[in-house]
Each structure stands twice: as structure tokens, then as C-alpha cells.
Amino acid sequence: MIREAVITREHIHLRATAEKGGFFDRLGEIYGEMDRVYDEVASLYGFSCTGCVDNCCQTRFYHHTAIEYAYLVLCFTGLPRDLRTECMDRALAYNLEMKRVHAENGSFFRMCPLNENGLCLLYSSRPMICRLHGIPHELAPPGRAKTYGAGCGAFDAHCGKGVYHPFDRTPFYTAMADLERRFKEAAGISGKVRMTVAEMLASVSEHTP
């Protein structure tokens, strides 16, 4: 039996709204600027992410924007059918394991269902947090004190605790928040988004023809 992804009315609505309003185009611009600045700062450290034992793709990241959810689903449906089926199988297994571990109050580490042989199948379409993770950063929310975040384990092993090269996530968070606000208004949706990649993929319906 061959399972195929079926796009729901919700996905169709979000995609149509994003395409008509140019929201996917704007998301691409924000992603491009993130990558440019990230690569520029990472190069100052001589750091390049080429995969590691402590793979960040095994970290449970939650994503919080409807526009990224809509874009990831769109790109996912562009994969070959056999890959989509494999990814959905992995996503369902991921979600079941996450529920089990959560019920037992344990630690959860499992490879992202989009990771195939150590590489992301949708690397160019990956969400914001996947792009920004890795190097030390700062964040200055309006009206609040600036905070600093550390690099990942691979960064610390390669670069140690030397000089900090400023990497301010604030402009990216601000741009994404503005895009999300305008997209949700255009789509007529409300409420907060909090989904892993696995949950995004599992939201794509399945049927067995």
C-alpha cells in the first residue's frame, strides 16, 4: 500500500493567502538576511557547521509562526512521494515517542524526521531557529534588558570561550514578528503556534488509495 500526503483546506487557505500577499517572498528575504549575517559572524570564529555527534537536528525545537508552518508544508509536498511517505512515518514515530517521554518526565532526543543520512531534506526551507542555532548570540527585546545565549556544543569544542563576535538576533525576530502579524491578519487566523517539525508534517493528512 502506498500512502500519499493530502493537503487539507487549512493548508490550501494558508498557501493561497501567503502567495497572494507576497508573504512567502518576504519570508525568503528574511531567511536570506539571516543566512548572510550568520555566515559572516561564523566566519569570524572560523566555525562551520558540517554535522556532529551532538546533532542539533536531534534537539526538540518548537517553531512559533504560522507563515513558517505554511511554507514548510508547501516545500514538503514538493518532495518525491517516496520521501514524503518516509518522512511522515518518521514524524508519526517521533510524535509518539515524544508523548511517551513527556509522560515519563524524561529527556527527549530524536532525529528530526526531515533528516536523511545526516542531511536536511529541506535545508533551504528550514525554519528560523534551525538557521540561527549554533553560534553565541544576543537579544534585546524592547523595554527589556539585553540577554546573551551560548553557542552549541560543537561550537564550544571548536572555538572555546574566546572573544565574542556580536550576533544580534533582534532584527530577525522583529522582522519575523511583523511578517507573522500581517500574514495572520490576511489569513484571518488567531492564536499562537507551537509546533515541532514532526508535528507540522503530521498535520498533512494521509490516505491509503
CYANA upper distance limits for C-alpha pairs under 8 A (distance plus 0.5 A):
  1 MET  CA    208 THR  CA      7.13
  1 MET  CA    209 PRO  CA      8.01
  2 ILE  CA    208 THR  CA      6.66
  2 ILE  CA    209 PRO  CA      7.48
  3 ARG  CA     85 THR  CA      6.81
  3 ARG  CA    206 GLU  CA      6.88
  3 ARG  CA    207 HIS  CA      6.25
  3 ARG  CA    208 THR  CA      5.38
  3 ARG  CA    209 PRO  CA      7.57
  4 GLU  CA     81 ARG  CA      7.40
  4 GLU  CA     84 ARG  CA      8.22
  4 GLU  CA     85 THR  CA      7.15
  4 GLU  CA    206 GLU  CA      6.28
  4 GLU  CA    207 HIS  CA      6.56
  4 GLU  CA    208 THR  CA      7.34
  4 GLU  CA    209 PRO  CA      8.45
  5 ALA  CA     77 THR  CA      7.87
  5 ALA  CA     84 ARG  CA      7.73
  5 ALA  CA     85 THR  CA      8.01
  5 ALA  CA    204 VAL  CA      6.62
  5 ALA  CA    205 SER  CA      6.37
  5 ALA  CA    206 GLU  CA      5.51
  5 ALA  CA    207 HIS  CA      7.67
  6 VAL  CA    204 VAL  CA      6.59
  6 VAL  CA    205 SER  CA      5.45
  6 VAL  CA    206 GLU  CA      6.10
  6 VAL  CA    207 HIS  CA      7.70
  7 ILE  CA     11 HIS  CA      6.52
  7 ILE  CA     12 ILE  CA      7.29
  7 ILE  CA    204 VAL  CA      6.35
  7 ILE  CA    205 SER  CA      6.89
  8 THR  CA     12 ILE  CA      6.88
  8 THR  CA    204 VAL  CA      7.37
  8 THR  CA    205 SER  CA      7.23
  9 ARG  CA     13 HIS  CA      6.56
 10 GLU  CA     14 LEU  CA      6.70
 11 HIS  CA     15 ARG  CA      6.52
 11 HIS  CA     70 ALA  CA      7.09
 11 HIS  CA     73 VAL  CA      8.18
 12 ILE  CA     16 ALA  CA      6.56
 13 HIS  CA     17 THR  CA      6.64
 13 HIS  CA    187 ALA  CA      7.96
 14 LEU  CA     18 ALA  CA      6.60
 14 LEU  CA     67 ILE  CA      8.44
 14 LEU  CA     70 ALA  CA      6.56
 14 LEU  CA    187 ALA  CA      7.00
 15 ARG  CA     19 GLU  CA      6.56
 15 ARG  CA     70 ALA  CA      6.66
 15 ARG  CA     71 TYR  CA      8.02
 15 ARG  CA     74 LEU  CA      7.79
 16 ALA  CA     20 LYS  CA      6.47
 17 THR  CA     21 GLY  CA      6.53
 17 THR  CA     23 PHE  CA      8.49
 17 THR  CA    183 PHE  CA      8.17
 17 THR  CA    186 ALA  CA      7.27
 17 THR  CA    187 ALA  CA      6.39
 18 ALA  CA     22 GLY  CA      6.41
 18 ALA  CA     23 PHE  CA      5.22
 18 ALA  CA     24 PHE  CA      6.22
 18 ALA  CA     67 ILE  CA      8.01
 18 ALA  CA    183 PHE  CA      7.43
 19 GLU  CA     23 PHE  CA      6.84
 19 GLU  CA     24 PHE  CA      6.76
 19 GLU  CA     25 ASP  CA      8.50
 21 GLY  CA    186 ALA  CA      8.41
 22 GLY  CA     26 ARG  CA      6.94
 23 PHE  CA     27 LEU  CA      6.64
 23 PHE  CA     67 ILE  CA      8.15
 23 PHE  CA    179 LEU  CA      7.71
 23 PHE  CA    183 PHE  CA      7.24
 24 PHE  CA     28 GLY  CA      6.70
 24 PHE  CA     67 ILE  CA      8.12
 24 PHE  CA     71 TYR  CA      7.45
 25 ASP  CA     29 GLU  CA      6.96
 26 ARG  CA     30 ILE  CA      6.88
 26 ARG  CA    179 LEU  CA      8.14
 27 LEU  CA     31 TYR  CA      6.66
 27 LEU  CA     67 ILE  CA      8.43
 27 LEU  CA    176 MET  CA      8.23
 27 LEU  CA    179 LEU  CA      8.09
 28 GLY  CA     32 GLY  CA      6.55
 29 GLU  CA     33 GLU  CA      6.83
 30 ILE  CA     34 MET  CA      6.70
 30 ILE  CA    172 PHE  CA      7.52
 30 ILE  CA    175 ALA  CA      7.71
 30 ILE  CA    176 MET  CA      7.94
 31 TYR  CA     35 ASP  CA      6.71
 31 TYR  CA    128 MET  CA      7.67
 32 GLY  CA     36 ARG  CA      6.66
 33 GLU  CA     37 VAL  CA      6.67
 34 MET  CA     38 TYR  CA      6.41
 34 MET  CA    131 ARG  CA      7.85
 34 MET  CA    132 LEU  CA      7.86
 34 MET  CA    172 PHE  CA      7.40
 35 ASP  CA     39 ASP  CA      6.42
 35 ASP  CA    131 ARG  CA      7.51
 36 ARG  CA     40 GLU  CA      6.67
 37 VAL  CA     41 VAL  CA      6.73
 37 VAL  CA    167 PHE  CA      8.39
 38 TYR  CA     42 ALA  CA      6.45
 38 TYR  CA    132 LEU  CA      7.52
 38 TYR  CA    167 PHE  CA      7.94
 39 ASP  CA     43 SER  CA      6.49
 40 GLU  CA     44 LEU  CA      7.31
 41 VAL  CA     45 TYR  CA      7.52
 41 VAL  CA    165 HIS  CA      7.17
 41 VAL  CA    166 PRO  CA      8.04
 41 VAL  CA    167 PHE  CA      7.23
 42 ALA  CA     46 GLY  CA      6.76
 42 ALA  CA     47 PHE  CA      5.73
 42 ALA  CA     48 SER  CA      7.29
 42 ALA  CA    135 ILE  CA      7.38
 43 SER  CA     47 PHE  CA      6.37
 43 SER  CA     48 SER  CA      7.91
 44 LEU  CA    165 HIS  CA      7.84
 45 TYR  CA    159 CYS  CA      7.22
 45 TYR  CA    165 HIS  CA      8.35
 46 GLY  CA    159 CYS  CA      8.35
 47 PHE  CA    155 PHE  CA      7.46
 47 PHE  CA    158 HIS  CA      7.76
 47 PHE  CA    159 CYS  CA      7.75
 49 CYS  CA    134 GLY  CA      8.42
 51 GLY  CA     55 ASN  CA      6.81
 51 GLY  CA    118 GLY  CA      7.80
 52 CYS  CA    154 ALA  CA      7.33
 54 ASP  CA     58 GLN  CA      8.28
 54 ASP  CA    153 GLY  CA      7.57
 54 ASP  CA    154 ALA  CA      7.75
 55 ASN  CA     59 THR  CA      8.01
 57 CYS  CA    110 ARG  CA      8.38
 57 CYS  CA    111 MET  CA      6.12
 57 CYS  CA    112 CYS  CA      5.93
 57 CYS  CA    115 ASN  CA      7.86
 58 GLN  CA    109 PHE  CA      5.73
 58 GLN  CA    110 ARG  CA      5.18
 58 GLN  CA    111 MET  CA      4.71
 58 GLN  CA    112 CYS  CA      6.44
 59 THR  CA    108 PHE  CA      8.31
 59 THR  CA    109 PHE  CA      6.31
 59 THR  CA    110 ARG  CA      7.47
 59 THR  CA    111 MET  CA      8.04
 59 THR  CA    112 CYS  CA      8.48
 60 ARG  CA    108 PHE  CA      7.74
 60 ARG  CA    109 PHE  CA      7.38
 60 ARG  CA    110 ARG  CA      8.19
 60 ARG  CA    196 THR  CA      7.45
 61 PHE  CA    129 ILE  CA      7.98
 61 PHE  CA    196 THR  CA      6.44
 61 PHE  CA    197 VAL  CA      8.43
 62 TYR  CA    194 ARG  CA      6.26
 62 TYR  CA    195 MET  CA      5.67
 62 TYR  CA    196 THR  CA      5.24
 62 TYR  CA    197 VAL  CA      8.21
 63 HIS  CA     68 GLU  CA      8.49
 63 HIS  CA    127 PRO  CA      7.90
 63 HIS  CA    129 ILE  CA      7.81
 63 HIS  CA    193 VAL  CA      7.64
 63 HIS  CA    194 ARG  CA      6.04
 63 HIS  CA    195 MET  CA      5.82
 63 HIS  CA    196 THR  CA      6.53
 63 HIS  CA    197 VAL  CA      8.19
 64 HIS  CA    192 LYS  CA      7.50
 64 HIS  CA    193 VAL  CA      5.12
 64 HIS  CA    194 ARG  CA      5.36
 64 HIS  CA    195 MET  CA      7.23
 65 THR  CA     69 TYR  CA      6.90
 65 THR  CA    180 GLU  CA      6.78
 65 THR  CA    192 LYS  CA      8.22
 65 THR  CA    193 VAL  CA      6.16
 65 THR  CA    194 ARG  CA      8.19
 66 ALA  CA     70 ALA  CA      6.60
 66 ALA  CA    180 GLU  CA      7.35
 66 ALA  CA    184 LYS  CA      7.89
 66 ALA  CA    193 VAL  CA      6.82
 67 ILE  CA     71 TYR  CA      6.66
 67 ILE  CA    179 LEU  CA      8.44
 67 ILE  CA    180 GLU  CA      6.65
 67 ILE  CA    183 PHE  CA      7.29
 68 GLU  CA     72 LEU  CA      6.47
 68 GLU  CA    127 PRO  CA      6.79
 69 TYR  CA     73 VAL  CA      6.78
 69 TYR  CA    200 MET  CA      7.05
 70 ALA  CA     74 LEU  CA      6.73
 71 TYR  CA     75 CYS  CA      6.75
 71 TYR  CA    125 SER  CA      8.14
 72 LEU  CA     76 PHE  CA      6.46
 72 LEU  CA    125 SER  CA      7.00
 72 LEU  CA    126 ARG  CA      7.74
 72 LEU  CA    127 PRO  CA      8.20
 72 LEU  CA    200 MET  CA      8.40
 73 VAL  CA     77 THR  CA      6.75
 73 VAL  CA    200 MET  CA      7.60
 73 VAL  CA    201 LEU  CA      7.35
 73 VAL  CA    204 VAL  CA      8.14
 74 LEU  CA     78 GLY  CA      7.31
 75 CYS  CA     79 LEU  CA      7.65
 75 CYS  CA    122 LEU  CA      7.77
 75 CYS  CA    125 SER  CA      7.55
 76 PHE  CA     84 ARG  CA      7.62
 76 PHE  CA    122 LEU  CA      7.84
 76 PHE  CA    201 LEU  CA      8.40
 77 THR  CA     84 ARG  CA      7.72
 79 LEU  CA     83 LEU  CA      6.94
 79 LEU  CA     84 ARG  CA      6.71
 80 PRO  CA     84 ARG  CA      6.87
 81 ARG  CA     85 THR  CA      6.72
 82 ASP  CA     86 GLU  CA      6.82
 83 LEU  CA     87 CYS  CA      6.55
 84 ARG  CA     88 MET  CA      6.59
 85 THR  CA     89 ASP  CA      6.72
 86 GLU  CA     90 ARG  CA      6.78
 87 CYS  CA     91 ALA  CA      6.52
 87 CYS  CA    113 PRO  CA      5.84
 87 CYS  CA    114 LEU  CA      6.52
 87 CYS  CA    201 LEU  CA      8.28
 88 MET  CA     92 LEU  CA      6.64
 88 MET  CA    113 PRO  CA      7.97
 88 MET  CA    201 LEU  CA      6.78
 88 MET  CA    202 ALA  CA      6.77
 89 ASP  CA     93 ALA  CA      6.81
 90 ARG  CA     94 TYR  CA      6.46
 90 ARG  CA    113 PRO  CA      5.57
 90 ARG  CA    198 ALA  CA      8.40
 91 ALA  CA     95 ASN  CA      6.69
 91 ALA  CA    112 CYS  CA      8.30
 91 ALA  CA    113 PRO  CA      5.79
 91 ALA  CA    198 ALA  CA      5.01
 91 ALA  CA    199 GLU  CA      7.46
 91 ALA  CA    201 LEU  CA      6.95
 91 ALA  CA    202 ALA  CA      6.57
 92 LEU  CA     96 LEU  CA      6.77
 92 LEU  CA    198 ALA  CA      7.73
 92 LEU  CA    202 ALA  CA      6.81
 93 ALA  CA     97 GLU  CA      6.68
 94 TYR  CA     98 MET  CA      6.58
 94 TYR  CA    110 ARG  CA      7.53
 94 TYR  CA    112 CYS  CA      8.35
 94 TYR  CA    113 PRO  CA      7.84
 94 TYR  CA    198 ALA  CA      7.10
 95 ASN  CA     99 LYS  CA      6.74
 95 ASN  CA    198 ALA  CA      7.17
 95 ASN  CA    199 GLU  CA      7.42
 96 LEU  CA    100 ARG  CA      6.81
 97 GLU  CA    101 VAL  CA      6.63
 98 MET  CA    102 HIS  CA      6.48
 98 MET  CA    108 PHE  CA      7.12
 99 LYS  CA    103 ALA  CA      6.62
100 ARG  CA    104 GLU  CA      6.93
101 VAL  CA    105 ASN  CA      6.53
101 VAL  CA    106 GLY  CA      5.61
101 VAL  CA    107 SER  CA      7.27
101 VAL  CA    108 PHE  CA      6.87
102 HIS  CA    106 GLY  CA      6.64
102 HIS  CA    107 SER  CA      8.41
102 HIS  CA    108 PHE  CA      8.38
111 MET  CA    115 ASN  CA      7.28
112 CYS  CA    197 VAL  CA      7.70
112 CYS  CA    198 ALA  CA      7.44
113 PRO  CA    197 VAL  CA      8.14
113 PRO  CA    198 ALA  CA      6.72
114 LEU  CA    120 CYS  CA      6.15
114 LEU  CA    121 LEU  CA      6.07
114 LEU  CA    122 LEU  CA      7.51
115 ASN  CA    119 LEU  CA      5.78
115 ASN  CA    120 CYS  CA      4.99
115 ASN  CA    121 LEU  CA      6.63
116 GLU  CA    120 CYS  CA      6.68
116 GLU  CA    121 LEU  CA      6.97
119 LEU  CA    123 TYR  CA      8.28
122 LEU  CA    126 ARG  CA      6.45
126 ARG  CA    130 CYS  CA      6.77
126 ARG  CA    131 ARG  CA      7.47
127 PRO  CA    131 ARG  CA      7.09
128 MET  CA    132 LEU  CA      6.78
129 ILE  CA    133 HIS  CA      6.42
132 LEU  CA    169 ARG  CA      8.43
133 HIS  CA    151 GLY  CA      8.06
133 HIS  CA    152 CYS  CA      7.83
134 GLY  CA    151 GLY  CA      5.51
134 GLY  CA    152 CYS  CA      5.28
134 GLY  CA    154 ALA  CA      8.36
134 GLY  CA    155 PHE  CA      7.02
135 ILE  CA    150 ALA  CA      7.37
135 ILE  CA    151 GLY  CA      4.70
135 ILE  CA    152 CYS  CA      7.00
135 ILE  CA    155 PHE  CA      7.03
136 PRO  CA    148 TYR  CA      7.89
136 PRO  CA    149 GLY  CA      6.01
136 PRO  CA    150 ALA  CA      4.98
136 PRO  CA    151 GLY  CA      4.80
136 PRO  CA    152 CYS  CA      8.44
136 PRO  CA    164 TYR  CA      7.89
136 PRO  CA    165 HIS  CA      8.48
136 PRO  CA    166 PRO  CA      8.48
136 PRO  CA    167 PHE  CA      7.45
137 HIS  CA    148 TYR  CA      6.22
137 HIS  CA    149 GLY  CA      5.67
137 HIS  CA    150 ALA  CA      7.17
137 HIS  CA    151 GLY  CA      8.06
137 HIS  CA    166 PRO  CA      7.14
137 HIS  CA    167 PHE  CA      5.28
137 HIS  CA    168 ASP  CA      6.32
137 HIS  CA    169 ARG  CA      7.20
138 GLU  CA    146 LYS  CA      7.36
138 GLU  CA    147 THR  CA      6.09
138 GLU  CA    148 TYR  CA      4.82
138 GLU  CA    149 GLY  CA      6.57
138 GLU  CA    166 PRO  CA      7.72
138 GLU  CA    167 PHE  CA      6.59
138 GLU  CA    168 ASP  CA      5.37
138 GLU  CA    169 ARG  CA      6.67
138 GLU  CA    170 THR  CA      8.11
139 LEU  CA    146 LYS  CA      6.10
139 LEU  CA    147 THR  CA      5.81
139 LEU  CA    148 TYR  CA      6.89
139 LEU  CA    168 ASP  CA      6.32
139 LEU  CA    169 ARG  CA      6.04
139 LEU  CA    170 THR  CA      5.69
140 ALA  CA    144 ARG  CA      7.27
140 ALA  CA    145 ALA  CA      6.89
140 ALA  CA    146 LYS  CA      4.82
140 ALA  CA    147 THR  CA      6.97
140 ALA  CA    168 ASP  CA      8.37
140 ALA  CA    170 THR  CA      6.38
141 PRO  CA    145 ALA  CA      7.71
141 PRO  CA    146 LYS  CA      7.45
141 PRO  CA    170 THR  CA      7.34
151 GLY  CA    155 PHE  CA      6.18
151 GLY  CA    156 ASP  CA      6.92
152 CYS  CA    156 ASP  CA      6.88
153 GLY  CA    157 ALA  CA      6.67
154 ALA  CA    158 HIS  CA      6.66
155 PHE  CA    159 CYS  CA      6.15
155 PHE  CA    160 GLY  CA      7.68
156 ASP  CA    160 GLY  CA      5.00
156 ASP  CA    161 LYS  CA      7.19
169 ARG  CA    173 TYR  CA      6.80
170 THR  CA    174 THR  CA      6.53
171 PRO  CA    175 ALA  CA      6.56
172 PHE  CA    176 MET  CA      6.53
173 TYR  CA    177 ALA  CA      6.49
174 THR  CA    178 ASP  CA      6.75
175 ALA  CA    179 LEU  CA      6.72
176 MET  CA    180 GLU  CA      6.49
177 ALA  CA    181 ARG  CA      6.60
178 ASP  CA    182 ARG  CA      6.81
179 LEU  CA    183 PHE  CA      6.53
180 GLU  CA    184 LYS  CA      6.54
181 ARG  CA    185 GLU  CA      6.73
182 ARG  CA    186 ALA  CA      6.70
183 PHE  CA    187 ALA  CA      6.58
184 LYS  CA    188 GLY  CA      6.31
184 LYS  CA    189 ILE  CA      5.68
184 LYS  CA    190 SER  CA      7.05
185 GLU  CA    189 ILE  CA      7.04
185 GLU  CA    190 SER  CA      8.45
195 MET  CA    199 GLU  CA      6.23
195 MET  CA    200 MET  CA      6.90
196 THR  CA    200 MET  CA      6.88
197 VAL  CA    201 LEU  CA      6.78
198 ALA  CA    202 ALA  CA      6.60
199 GLU  CA    203 SER  CA      6.72
200 MET  CA    204 VAL  CA      7.81
